[in-house]
Amino acid sequence: MKTIDIESSVDEDELQEEYHFDYAKAKPNRFARDLSSDTLMVVLDPDVAEVFSSSEEVNRVLRALIETMPRR
């Protein structure tokens, strides 16, 4: 039986031409049910996320900031 040293034969940064995913093992997005079609999701940087405990707080602060901005 011949063994192949995978680490020496495949460069870690090398992309394969094709990938095969087993979608039978995929799980549904547990957050998708909470999102309506008009929802925009953003990712906060960790230091910003530490300040807020909920999306309602973020929206309240952003609405206050919007009020201070000049109208277009």
N, CA, C and O atoms as a Tripos MOL2 file, in Angstrom:
@<TRIPOS>MOLECULE
protein
  288   287    72     0     0
PROTEIN
NO_CHARGES

@<TRIPOS>ATOM
      1 N           0.8430   -1.1750    0.0000 N.3       1 MET1
      2 CA          0.0000    0.0000    0.0000 C.3       1 MET1
      3 C           0.8890    1.2390    0.0000 C.2       1 MET1
      4 O           1.8310    1.3410    0.7860 O.2       1 MET1
      5 N           0.5790    2.1720   -0.8850 N.am      2 LYS2
      6 CA          1.3610    3.3930   -1.0120 C.3       2 LYS2
      7 C           0.6710    4.5090   -0.2240 C.2       2 LYS2
      8 O          -0.5370    4.7030   -0.3530 O.2       2 LYS2
      9 N           1.4310    5.2390    0.5870 N.am      3 THR3
     10 CA          0.8780    6.3740    1.3280 C.3       3 THR3
     11 C           1.4000    7.6620    0.7240 C.2       3 THR3
     12 O           2.5170    7.7160    0.2100 O.2       3 THR3
     13 N           0.5870    8.6860    0.7930 N.am      4 ILE4
     14 CA          0.9440    9.9900    0.2230 C.3       4 ILE4
     15 C           0.9970   11.0050    1.3500 C.2       4 ILE4
     16 O           0.0770   11.1020    2.1620 O.2       4 ILE4
     17 N           2.0730   11.7510    1.3880 N.am      5 ASP5
     18 CA          2.1920   12.8320    2.3730 C.3       5 ASP5
     19 C           1.4480   14.0380    1.8160 C.2       5 ASP5
     20 O           1.9760   14.7630    0.9730 O.2       5 ASP5
     21 N           0.2330   14.2500    2.2820 N.am      6 ILE6
     22 CA         -0.6330   15.3090    1.7590 C.3       6 ILE6
     23 C          -0.0130   16.6850    1.9470 C.2       6 ILE6
     24 O          -0.0800   17.5220    1.0470 O.2       6 ILE6
     25 N           0.5900   16.9280    3.1060 N.am      7 GLU7
     26 CA          1.1470   18.2550    3.3930 C.3       7 GLU7
     27 C           2.2320   18.6390    2.4040 C.2       7 GLU7
     28 O           2.3380   19.8110    2.0420 O.2       7 GLU7
     29 N           3.0310   17.6980    1.9620 N.am      8 SER8
     30 CA          4.1060   18.0340    1.0320 C.3       8 SER8
     31 C           3.6160   18.0940   -0.4130 C.2       8 SER8
     32 O           4.2700   18.7030   -1.2590 O.2       8 SER8
     33 N           2.4650   17.4640   -0.7080 N.am      9 SER9
     34 CA          2.0010   17.4320   -2.0940 C.3       9 SER9
     35 C           1.0050   18.5420   -2.4310 C.2       9 SER9
     36 O           0.7500   18.7930   -3.6090 O.2       9 SER9
     37 N           0.4340   19.2120   -1.4220 N.am     10 VAL10
     38 CA         -0.5530   20.2590   -1.6770 C.3      10 VAL10
     39 C          -0.1380   21.5310   -0.9550 C.2      10 VAL10
     40 O           0.0440   21.5350    0.2620 O.2      10 VAL10
     41 N           0.0090   22.5970   -1.7070 N.am     11 ASP11
     42 CA          0.3140   23.8950   -1.1190 C.3      11 ASP11
     43 C          -0.9240   24.3740   -0.3590 C.2      11 ASP11
     44 O          -2.0310   24.3110   -0.8930 O.2      11 ASP11
     45 N          -0.7550   24.8500    0.8700 N.am     12 GLU12
     46 CA         -1.8930   25.2610    1.6970 C.3      12 GLU12
     47 C          -2.6990   26.4050    1.0650 C.2      12 GLU12
     48 O          -3.9100   26.4960    1.2680 O.2      12 GLU12
     49 N          -2.0380   27.2630    0.3120 N.am     13 ASP13
     50 CA         -2.7210   28.4150   -0.2880 C.3      13 ASP13
     51 C          -3.2700   28.1070   -1.6790 C.2      13 ASP13
     52 O          -3.8860   28.9730   -2.3000 O.2      13 ASP13
     53 N          -3.0650   26.9240   -2.1630 N.am     14 GLU14
     54 CA         -3.4850   26.5580   -3.5110 C.3      14 GLU14
     55 C          -4.9810   26.2320   -3.5300 C.2      14 GLU14
     56 O          -5.4670   25.4530   -2.7100 O.2      14 GLU14
     57 N          -5.6950   26.8340   -4.4710 N.am     15 LEU15
     58 CA         -7.1170   26.5490   -4.6260 C.3      15 LEU15
     59 C          -7.3000   25.3530   -5.5420 C.2      15 LEU15
     60 O          -6.5810   25.1870   -6.5270 O.2      15 LEU15
     61 N          -8.2600   24.5370   -5.2050 N.am     16 GLN16
     62 CA         -8.5830   23.4160   -6.0620 C.3      16 GLN16
     63 C          -9.4380   23.9210   -7.2160 C.2      16 GLN16
     64 O         -10.1030   24.9500   -7.0990 O.2      16 GLN16
     65 N          -9.4180   23.1960   -8.3290 N.am     17 GLU17
     66 CA        -10.2340   23.5720   -9.4720 C.3      17 GLU17
     67 C         -11.7190   23.4190   -9.1690 C.2      17 GLU17
     68 O         -12.5480   24.1520   -9.7090 O.2      17 GLU17
     69 N         -12.0440   22.4810   -8.3210 N.am     18 GLU18
     70 CA        -13.4410   22.1790   -8.0580 C.3      18 GLU18
     71 C         -13.5800   21.6690   -6.6220 C.2      18 GLU18
     72 O         -12.7130   20.9560   -6.1180 O.2      18 GLU18
     73 N         -14.6650   22.0400   -5.9860 N.am     19 TYR19
     74 CA        -14.9560   21.5700   -4.6340 C.3      19 TYR19
     75 C         -16.3010   20.8650   -4.6450 C.2      19 TYR19
     76 O         -17.2130   21.2810   -5.3600 O.2      19 TYR19
     77 N         -16.4320   19.8210   -3.8740 N.am     20 HIS20
     78 CA        -17.6770   19.0840   -3.7730 C.3      20 HIS20
     79 C         -18.1890   19.2040   -2.3530 C.2      20 HIS20
     80 O         -17.5170   18.7960   -1.4050 O.2      20 HIS20
     81 N         -19.3820   19.7650   -2.2050 N.am     21 PHE21
     82 CA        -19.9830   19.9390   -0.8950 C.3      21 PHE21
     83 C         -21.1330   18.9580   -0.7260 C.2      21 PHE21
     84 O         -21.9110   18.7250   -1.6510 O.2      21 PHE21
     85 N         -21.2250   18.4010    0.4450 N.am     22 ASP22
     86 CA        -22.3100   17.4780    0.7520 C.3      22 ASP22
     87 C         -23.4470   18.2950    1.3700 C.2      22 ASP22
     88 O         -23.4880   18.4930    2.5850 O.2      22 ASP22
     89 N         -24.3610   18.7620    0.5350 N.am     23 TYR23
     90 CA        -25.4540   19.6110    1.0070 C.3      23 TYR23
     91 C         -26.4380   18.8430    1.8900 C.2      23 TYR23
     92 O         -27.2610   19.4540    2.5720 O.2      23 TYR23
     93 N         -26.3630   17.5290    1.8830 N.am     24 ALA24
     94 CA        -27.2160   16.7340    2.7620 C.3      24 ALA24
     95 C         -26.8520   16.9680    4.2270 C.2      24 ALA24
     96 O         -27.6810   16.7740    5.1160 O.2      24 ALA24
     97 N         -25.6180   17.3820    4.4710 N.am     25 LYS25
     98 CA        -25.1600   17.6510    5.8370 C.3      25 LYS25
     99 C         -25.3600   19.1120    6.2400 C.2      25 LYS25
    100 O         -25.1020   19.4750    7.3880 O.2      25 LYS25
    101 N         -25.8130   19.9470    5.3150 N.am     26 ALA26
    102 CA        -25.9870   21.3770    5.5960 C.3      26 ALA26
    103 C         -27.1350   21.5940    6.5750 C.2      26 ALA26
    104 O         -28.1090   20.8410    6.5920 O.2      26 ALA26
    105 N         -27.0010   22.6270    7.3830 N.am     27 LYS27
    106 CA        -28.0410   22.9730    8.3510 C.3      27 LYS27
    107 C         -28.6690   24.3010    7.9440 C.2      27 LYS27
    108 O         -27.9840   25.1510    7.3760 O.2      27 LYS27
    109 N         -29.9540   24.4960    8.2200 N.am     28 PRO28
    110 CA        -30.5790   25.7650    7.8730 C.3      28 PRO28
    111 C         -30.0020   26.9040    8.7040 C.2      28 PRO28
    112 O         -29.5460   26.6980    9.8290 O.2      28 PRO28
    113 N         -30.0260   28.0980    8.1390 N.am     29 ASN29
    114 CA        -29.5530   29.2880    8.8430 C.3      29 ASN29
    115 C         -30.5130   29.5850    9.9840 C.2      29 ASN29
    116 O         -31.6690   29.9340    9.7450 O.2      29 ASN29
    117 N         -30.0520   29.4540   11.2140 N.am     30 ARG30
    118 CA        -30.9370   29.6400   12.3670 C.3      30 ARG30
    119 C         -31.3460   31.0930   12.5610 C.2      30 ARG30
    120 O         -32.2680   31.3680   13.3290 O.2      30 ARG30
    121 N         -30.6870   32.0290   11.8900 N.am     31 PHE31
    122 CA        -31.0230   33.4400   12.0240 C.3      31 PHE31
    123 C         -31.9490   33.9250   10.9110 C.2      31 PHE31
    124 O         -32.5170   35.0110   11.0200 O.2      31 PHE31
    125 N         -32.1100   33.1540    9.8620 N.am     32 ALA32
    126 CA        -32.8620   33.5900    8.6880 C.3      32 ALA32
    127 C         -34.3080   33.9050    9.0110 C.2      32 ALA32
    128 O         -34.8680   34.8330    8.4290 O.2      32 ALA32
    129 N         -34.9300   33.1740    9.9090 N.am     33 ARG33
    130 CA        -36.3490   33.3990   10.2050 C.3      33 ARG33
    131 C         -36.5810   34.7690   10.8510 C.2      33 ARG33
    132 O         -37.6890   35.3010   10.7820 O.2      33 ARG33
    133 N         -35.5540   35.3420   11.4740 N.am     34 ASP34
    134 CA        -35.6850   36.6390   12.1330 C.3      34 ASP34
    135 C         -35.5310   37.8140   11.1680 C.2      34 ASP34
    136 O         -35.7690   38.9620   11.5450 O.2      34 ASP34
    137 N         -35.1410   37.5380    9.9450 N.am     35 LEU35
    138 CA        -34.8780   38.6000    8.9860 C.3      35 LEU35
    139 C         -36.0290   38.7470    8.0070 C.2      35 LEU35
    140 O         -36.4440   37.7820    7.3650 O.2      35 LEU35
    141 N         -36.5390   39.9620    7.9020 N.am     36 SER36
    142 CA        -37.5560   40.2230    6.8890 C.3      36 SER36
    143 C         -36.8430   40.6060    5.5930 C.2      36 SER36
    144 O         -35.6270   40.7980    5.5870 O.2      36 SER36
    145 N         -37.5750   40.7140    4.5250 N.am     37 SER37
    146 CA        -36.9630   41.0020    3.2260 C.3      37 SER37
    147 C         -36.3810   42.4080    3.1560 C.2      37 SER37
    148 O         -35.5310   42.6810    2.3080 O.2      37 SER37
    149 N         -36.8240   43.3090    4.0390 N.am     38 ASP38
    150 CA        -36.2950   44.6770    4.0190 C.3      38 ASP38
    151 C         -35.2290   44.9120    5.0930 C.2      38 ASP38
    152 O         -34.8950   46.0570    5.3970 O.2      38 ASP38
    153 N         -34.7010   43.8410    5.6620 N.am     39 THR39
    154 CA        -33.6740   43.9460    6.6940 C.3      39 THR39
    155 C         -32.3000   44.0070    6.0560 C.2      39 THR39
    156 O         -31.9960   43.2600    5.1260 O.2      39 THR39
    157 N         -31.4710   44.9110    6.5720 N.am     40 LEU40
    158 CA        -30.0800   45.0070    6.1500 C.3      40 LEU40
    159 C         -29.2200   44.6140    7.3380 C.2      40 LEU40
    160 O         -29.3330   45.2090    8.4090 O.2      40 LEU40
    161 N         -28.3740   43.6310    7.1610 N.am     41 MET41
    162 CA        -27.5210   43.1890    8.2530 C.3      41 MET41
    163 C         -26.1400   43.7910    8.0730 C.2      41 MET41
    164 O         -25.5890   43.7770    6.9720 O.2      41 MET41
    165 N         -25.5790   44.3210    9.1560 N.am     42 VAL42
    166 CA        -24.2230   44.8480    9.1480 C.3      42 VAL42
    167 C         -23.4360   44.1830   10.2590 C.2      42 VAL42
    168 O         -24.0080   43.6870   11.2290 O.2      42 VAL42
    169 N         -22.1260   44.1760   10.1120 N.am     43 VAL43
    170 CA        -21.2540   43.5970   11.1260 C.3      43 VAL43
    171 C         -20.5290   44.7280   11.8300 C.2      43 VAL43
    172 O         -19.8690   45.5500   11.1940 O.2      43 VAL43
    173 N         -20.6560   44.7630   13.1420 N.am     44 LEU44
    174 CA        -19.9780   45.7820   13.9400 C.3      44 LEU44
    175 C         -18.5920   45.2850   14.3220 C.2      44 LEU44
    176 O         -18.3980   44.0980   14.5880 O.2      44 LEU44
    177 N         -17.6380   46.1940   14.3470 N.am     45 ASP45
    178 CA        -16.3150   45.8380   14.8490 C.3      45 ASP45
    179 C         -16.4460   45.4990   16.3310 C.2      45 ASP45
    180 O         -17.3240   46.0310   17.0100 O.2      45 ASP45
    181 N         -15.5930   44.6310   16.8310 N.am     46 PRO46
    182 CA        -15.7190   44.1800   18.2180 C.3      46 PRO46
    183 C         -15.7560   45.3130   19.2390 C.2      46 PRO46
    184 O         -16.5270   45.2450   20.1960 O.2      46 PRO46
    185 N         -14.9420   46.3520   19.0580 N.am     47 ASP47
    186 CA        -14.9320   47.4450   20.0260 C.3      47 ASP47
    187 C         -16.2490   48.2150   20.0210 C.2      47 ASP47
    188 O         -16.6790   48.7120   21.0610 O.2      47 ASP47
    189 N         -16.8850   48.3170   18.8720 N.am     48 VAL48
    190 CA        -18.1790   48.9910   18.7800 C.3      48 VAL48
    191 C         -19.2650   48.0910   19.3730 C.2      48 VAL48
    192 O         -20.1380   48.5700   20.0970 O.2      48 VAL48
    193 N         -19.2190   46.8180   19.0770 N.am     49 ALA49
    194 CA        -20.2210   45.8790   19.5690 C.3      49 ALA49
    195 C         -20.2290   45.7970   21.0950 C.2      49 ALA49
    196 O         -21.2720   45.5250   21.6890 O.2      49 ALA49
    197 N         -19.0870   46.0270   21.7350 N.am     50 GLU50
    198 CA        -19.0140   45.9980   23.1970 C.3      50 GLU50
    199 C         -19.9030   47.0570   23.8390 C.2      50 GLU50
    200 O         -20.3590   46.8880   24.9690 O.2      50 GLU50
    201 N         -20.1480   48.1500   23.1160 N.am     51 VAL51
    202 CA        -20.9020   49.2770   23.6690 C.3      51 VAL51
    203 C         -22.4000   48.9990   23.6770 C.2      51 VAL51
    204 O         -23.1190   49.5280   24.5250 O.2      51 VAL51
    205 N         -22.8800   48.1790   22.7490 N.am     52 PHE52
    206 CA        -24.3120   47.9600   22.5790 C.3      52 PHE52
    207 C         -24.7250   46.5590   23.0120 C.2      52 PHE52
    208 O         -23.9910   45.5900   22.8200 O.2      52 PHE52
    209 N         -25.9190   46.4740   23.6040 N.am     53 SER53
    210 CA        -26.4040   45.1630   24.0220 C.3      53 SER53
    211 C         -27.5290   44.6420   23.1320 C.2      53 SER53
    212 O         -27.9620   43.4990   23.2830 O.2      53 SER53
    213 N         -28.0070   45.4820   22.1980 N.am     54 SER54
    214 CA        -29.0900   45.0290   21.3290 C.3      54 SER54
    215 C         -29.1160   45.8540   20.0430 C.2      54 SER54
    216 O         -28.5190   46.9270   19.9550 O.2      54 SER54
    217 N         -29.8250   45.3200   19.0510 N.am     55 SER55
    218 CA        -29.9770   46.0630   17.7940 C.3      55 SER55
    219 C         -30.8310   47.3130   18.0110 C.2      55 SER55
    220 O         -30.6610   48.3140   17.3150 O.2      55 SER55
    221 N         -31.7510   47.2540   18.9790 N.am     56 GLU56
    222 CA        -32.5800   48.4290   19.2780 C.3      56 GLU56
    223 C         -31.7120   49.5920   19.7500 C.2      56 GLU56
    224 O         -31.9570   50.7370   19.3700 O.2      56 GLU56
    225 N         -30.7010   49.3130   20.5740 N.am     57 GLU57
    226 CA        -29.7960   50.3750   21.0350 C.3      57 GLU57
    227 C         -29.0180   50.9670   19.8710 C.2      57 GLU57
    228 O         -28.8800   52.1870   19.7720 O.2      57 GLU57
    229 N         -28.5120   50.1210   18.9970 N.am     58 VAL58
    230 CA        -27.7590   50.6000   17.8320 C.3      58 VAL58
    231 C         -28.6520   51.4840   16.9760 C.2      58 VAL58
    232 O         -28.2310   52.5610   16.5540 O.2      58 VAL58
    233 N         -29.8740   51.0480   16.7140 N.am     59 ASN59
    234 CA        -30.7940   51.8340   15.8890 C.3      59 ASN59
    235 C         -31.1320   53.1690   16.5450 C.2      59 ASN59
    236 O         -31.2270   54.1850   15.8570 O.2      59 ASN59
    237 N         -31.3150   53.1820   17.8630 N.am     60 ARG60
    238 CA        -31.6340   54.4270   18.5760 C.3      60 ARG60
    239 C         -30.4970   55.4420   18.4200 C.2      60 ARG60
    240 O         -30.7400   56.6190   18.1550 O.2      60 ARG60
    241 N         -29.2580   54.9780   18.5840 N.am     61 VAL61
    242 CA        -28.0990   55.8670   18.4540 C.3      61 VAL61
    243 C         -27.9430   56.3370   17.0090 C.2      61 VAL61
    244 O         -27.6590   57.5110   16.7700 O.2      61 VAL61
    245 N         -28.1210   55.4520   16.0630 N.am     62 LEU62
    246 CA        -27.9970   55.8490   14.6560 C.3      62 LEU62
    247 C         -29.0860   56.8450   14.2630 C.2      62 LEU62
    248 O         -28.8180   57.7820   13.5120 O.2      62 LEU62
    249 N         -30.3150   56.6570   14.7610 N.am     63 ARG63
    250 CA        -31.3830   57.6250   14.4590 C.3      63 ARG63
    251 C         -31.0640   58.9910   15.0480 C.2      63 ARG63
    252 O         -31.3330   60.0130   14.4170 O.2      63 ARG63
    253 N         -30.4960   59.0220   16.2450 N.am     64 ALA64
    254 CA        -30.1010   60.2960   16.8570 C.3      64 ALA64
    255 C         -29.0130   60.9620   16.0360 C.2      64 ALA64
    256 O         -29.0440   62.1770   15.8400 O.2      64 ALA64
    257 N         -28.0640   60.1970   15.5600 N.am     65 LEU65
    258 CA        -26.9940   60.7290   14.7120 C.3      65 LEU65
    259 C         -27.5570   61.2640   13.3970 C.2      65 LEU65
    260 O         -27.1470   62.3280   12.9320 O.2      65 LEU65
    261 N         -28.4810   60.5380   12.8050 N.am     66 ILE66
    262 CA        -29.1100   60.9680   11.5520 C.3      66 ILE66
    263 C         -29.7830   62.3170   11.7140 C.2      66 ILE66
    264 O         -29.7300   63.1480   10.8080 O.2      66 ILE66
    265 N         -30.4150   62.5450   12.8590 N.am     67 GLU67
    266 CA        -31.0700   63.8290   13.1110 C.3      67 GLU67
    267 C         -30.0980   64.9920   13.1090 C.2      67 GLU67
    268 O         -30.4910   66.1140   12.7900 O.2      67 GLU67
    269 N         -28.8320   64.7570   13.4570 N.am     68 THR68
    270 CA        -27.8430   65.8260   13.5120 C.3      68 THR68
    271 C         -27.1920   66.0810   12.1400 C.2      68 THR68
    272 O         -26.4930   67.0790   11.9670 O.2      68 THR68
    273 N         -27.4160   65.2000   11.1830 N.am     69 MET69
    274 CA        -26.7910   65.3210    9.8750 C.3      69 MET69
    275 C         -27.5500   66.2940    8.9930 C.2      69 MET69
    276 O         -28.7770   66.3730    9.0640 O.2      69 MET69
    277 N         -26.8280   67.0390    8.1590 N.am     70 PRO70
    278 CA        -27.5010   67.9410    7.2200 C.3      70 PRO70
    279 C         -28.3330   67.1550    6.1990 C.2      70 PRO70
    280 O         -27.9330   66.0700    5.7760 O.2      70 PRO70
    281 N         -29.4620   67.6890    5.8150 N.am     71 ARG71
    282 CA        -30.3420   67.0440    4.8270 C.3      71 ARG71
    283 C         -29.7680   67.2360    3.4440 C.2      71 ARG71
    284 O         -29.1490   68.2610    3.1610 O.2      71 ARG71
    285 N         -29.9690   66.2510    2.5710 N.am     72 ARG72
    286 CA        -29.4920   66.3770    1.1720 C.3      72 ARG72
    287 C         -30.5670   66.9950    0.3350 C.2      72 ARG72
    288 O         -30.3790   67.1920   -0.8660 O.2      72 ARG72
@<TRIPOS>BOND
     1     1     2 1
     2     2     3 1
     3     3     4 2
     4     3     5 am
     5     5     6 1
     6     6     7 1
     7     7     8 2
     8     7     9 am
     9     9    10 1
    10    10    11 1
    11    11    12 2
    12    11    13 am
    13    13    14 1
    14    14    15 1
    15    15    16 2
    16    15    17 am
    17    17    18 1
    18    18    19 1
    19    19    20 2
    20    19    21 am
    21    21    22 1
    22    22    23 1
    23    23    24 2
    24    23    25 am
    25    25    26 1
    26    26    27 1
    27    27    28 2
    28    27    29 am
    29    29    30 1
    30    30    31 1
    31    31    32 2
    32    31    33 am
    33    33    34 1
    34    34    35 1
    35    35    36 2
    36    35    37 am
    37    37    38 1
    38    38    39 1
    39    39    40 2
    40    39    41 am
    41    41    42 1
    42    42    43 1
    43    43    44 2
    44    43    45 am
    45    45    46 1
    46    46    47 1
    47    47    48 2
    48    47    49 am
    49    49    50 1
    50    50    51 1
    51    51    52 2
    52    51    53 am
    53    53    54 1
    54    54    55 1
    55    55    56 2
    56    55    57 am
    57    57    58 1
    58    58    59 1
    59    59    60 2
    60    59    61 am
    61    61    62 1
    62    62    63 1
    63    63    64 2
    64    63    65 am
    65    65    66 1
    66    66    67 1
    67    67    68 2
    68    67    69 am
    69    69    70 1
    70    70    71 1
    71    71    72 2
    72    71    73 am
    73    73    74 1
    74    74    75 1
    75    75    76 2
    76    75    77 am
    77    77    78 1
    78    78    79 1
    79    79    80 2
    80    79    81 am
    81    81    82 1
    82    82    83 1
    83    83    84 2
    84    83    85 am
    85    85    86 1
    86    86    87 1
    87    87    88 2
    88    87    89 am
    89    89    90 1
    90    90    91 1
    91    91    92 2
    92    91    93 am
    93    93    94 1
    94    94    95 1
    95    95    96 2
    96    95    97 am
    97    97    98 1
    98    98    99 1
    99    99   100 2
   100    99   101 am
   101   101   102 1
   102   102   103 1
   103   103   104 2
   104   103   105 am
   105   105   106 1
   106   106   107 1
   107   107   108 2
   108   107   109 am
   109   109   110 1
   110   110   111 1
   111   111   112 2
   112   111   113 am
   113   113   114 1
   114   114   115 1
   115   115   116 2
   116   115   117 am
   117   117   118 1
   118   118   119 1
   119   119   120 2
   120   119   121 am
   121   121   122 1
   122   122   123 1
   123   123   124 2
   124   123   125 am
   125   125   126 1
   126   126   127 1
   127   127   128 2
   128   127   129 am
   129   129   130 1
   130   130   131 1
   131   131   132 2
   132   131   133 am
   133   133   134 1
   134   134   135 1
   135   135   136 2
   136   135   137 am
   137   137   138 1
   138   138   139 1
   139   139   140 2
   140   139   141 am
   141   141   142 1
   142   142   143 1
   143   143   144 2
   144   143   145 am
   145   145   146 1
   146   146   147 1
   147   147   148 2
   148   147   149 am
   149   149   150 1
   150   150   151 1
   151   151   152 2
   152   151   153 am
   153   153   154 1
   154   154   155 1
   155   155   156 2
   156   155   157 am
   157   157   158 1
   158   158   159 1
   159   159   160 2
   160   159   161 am
   161   161   162 1
   162   162   163 1
   163   163   164 2
   164   163   165 am
   165   165   166 1
   166   166   167 1
   167   167   168 2
   168   167   169 am
   169   169   170 1
   170   170   171 1
   171   171   172 2
   172   171   173 am
   173   173   174 1
   174   174   175 1
   175   175   176 2
   176   175   177 am
   177   177   178 1
   178   178   179 1
   179   179   180 2
   180   179   181 am
   181   181   182 1
   182   182   183 1
   183   183   184 2
   184   183   185 am
   185   185   186 1
   186   186   187 1
   187   187   188 2
   188   187   189 am
   189   189   190 1
   190   190   191 1
   191   191   192 2
   192   191   193 am
   193   193   194 1
   194   194   195 1
   195   195   196 2
   196   195   197 am
   197   197   198 1
   198   198   199 1
   199   199   200 2
   200   199   201 am
   201   201   202 1
   202   202   203 1
   203   203   204 2
   204   203   205 am
   205   205   206 1
   206   206   207 1
   207   207   208 2
   208   207   209 am
   209   209   210 1
   210   210   211 1
   211   211   212 2
   212   211   213 am
   213   213   214 1
   214   214   215 1
   215   215   216 2
   216   215   217 am
   217   217   218 1
   218   218   219 1
   219   219   220 2
   220   219   221 am
   221   221   222 1
   222   222   223 1
   223   223   224 2
   224   223   225 am
   225   225   226 1
   226   226   227 1
   227   227   228 2
   228   227   229 am
   229   229   230 1
   230   230   231 1
   231   231   232 2
   232   231   233 am
   233   233   234 1
   234   234   235 1
   235   235   236 2
   236   235   237 am
   237   237   238 1
   238   238   239 1
   239   239   240 2
   240   239   241 am
   241   241   242 1
   242   242   243 1
   243   243   244 2
   244   243   245 am
   245   245   246 1
   246   246   247 1
   247   247   248 2
   248   247   249 am
   249   249   250 1
   250   250   251 1
   251   251   252 2
   252   251   253 am
   253   253   254 1
   254   254   255 1
   255   255   256 2
   256   255   257 am
   257   257   258 1
   258   258   259 1
   259   259   260 2
   260   259   261 am
   261   261   262 1
   262   262   263 1
   263   263   264 2
   264   263   265 am
   265   265   266 1
   266   266   267 1
   267   267   268 2
   268   267   269 am
   269   269   270 1
   270   270   271 1
   271   271   272 2
   272   271   273 am
   273   273   274 1
   274   274   275 1
   275   275   276 2
   276   275   277 am
   277   277   278 1
   278   278   279 1
   279   279   280 2
   280   279   281 am
   281   281   282 1
   282   282   283 1
   283   283   284 2
   284   283   285 am
   285   285   286 1
   286   286   287 1
   287   287   288 2
@<TRIPOS>SUBSTRUCTURE
     1 MET1         2 RESIDUE 1 A MET
     2 LYS2         6 RESIDUE 1 A LYS
     3 THR3        10 RESIDUE 1 A THR
     4 ILE4        14 RESIDUE 1 A ILE
     5 ASP5        18 RESIDUE 1 A ASP
     6 ILE6        22 RESIDUE 1 A ILE
     7 GLU7        26 RESIDUE 1 A GLU
     8 SER8        30 RESIDUE 1 A SER
     9 SER9        34 RESIDUE 1 A SER
    10 VAL10       38 RESIDUE 1 A VAL
    11 ASP11       42 RESIDUE 1 A ASP
    12 GLU12       46 RESIDUE 1 A GLU
    13 ASP13       50 RESIDUE 1 A ASP
    14 GLU14       54 RESIDUE 1 A GLU
    15 LEU15       58 RESIDUE 1 A LEU
    16 GLN16       62 RESIDUE 1 A GLN
    17 GLU17       66 RESIDUE 1 A GLU
    18 GLU18       70 RESIDUE 1 A GLU
    19 TYR19       74 RESIDUE 1 A TYR
    20 HIS20       78 RESIDUE 1 A HIS
    21 PHE21       82 RESIDUE 1 A PHE
    22 ASP22       86 RESIDUE 1 A ASP
    23 TYR23       90 RESIDUE 1 A TYR
    24 ALA24       94 RESIDUE 1 A ALA
    25 LYS25       98 RESIDUE 1 A LYS
    26 ALA26      102 RESIDUE 1 A ALA
    27 LYS27      106 RESIDUE 1 A LYS
    28 PRO28      110 RESIDUE 1 A PRO
    29 ASN29      114 RESIDUE 1 A ASN
    30 ARG30      118 RESIDUE 1 A ARG
    31 PHE31      122 RESIDUE 1 A PHE
    32 ALA32      126 RESIDUE 1 A ALA
    33 ARG33      130 RESIDUE 1 A ARG
    34 ASP34      134 RESIDUE 1 A ASP
    35 LEU35      138 RESIDUE 1 A LEU
    36 SER36      142 RESIDUE 1 A SER
    37 SER37      146 RESIDUE 1 A SER
    38 ASP38      150 RESIDUE 1 A ASP
    39 THR39      154 RESIDUE 1 A THR
    40 LEU40      158 RESIDUE 1 A LEU
    41 MET41      162 RESIDUE 1 A MET
    42 VAL42      166 RESIDUE 1 A VAL
    43 VAL43      170 RESIDUE 1 A VAL
    44 LEU44      174 RESIDUE 1 A LEU
    45 ASP45      178 RESIDUE 1 A ASP
    46 PRO46      182 RESIDUE 1 A PRO
    47 ASP47      186 RESIDUE 1 A ASP
    48 VAL48      190 RESIDUE 1 A VAL
    49 ALA49      194 RESIDUE 1 A ALA
    50 GLU50      198 RESIDUE 1 A GLU
    51 VAL51      202 RESIDUE 1 A VAL
    52 PHE52      206 RESIDUE 1 A PHE
    53 SER53      210 RESIDUE 1 A SER
    54 SER54      214 RESIDUE 1 A SER
    55 SER55      218 RESIDUE 1 A SER
    56 GLU56      222 RESIDUE 1 A GLU
    57 GLU57      226 RESIDUE 1 A GLU
    58 VAL58      230 RESIDUE 1 A VAL
    59 ASN59      234 RESIDUE 1 A ASN
    60 ARG60      238 RESIDUE 1 A ARG
    61 VAL61      242 RESIDUE 1 A VAL
    62 LEU62      246 RESIDUE 1 A LEU
    63 ARG63      250 RESIDUE 1 A ARG
    64 ALA64      254 RESIDUE 1 A ALA
    65 LEU65      258 RESIDUE 1 A LEU
    66 ILE66      262 RESIDUE 1 A ILE
    67 GLU67      266 RESIDUE 1 A GLU
    68 THR68      270 RESIDUE 1 A THR
    69 MET69      274 RESIDUE 1 A MET
    70 PRO70      278 RESIDUE 1 A PRO
    71 ARG71      282 RESIDUE 1 A ARG
    72 ARG72      286 RESIDUE 1 A ARG
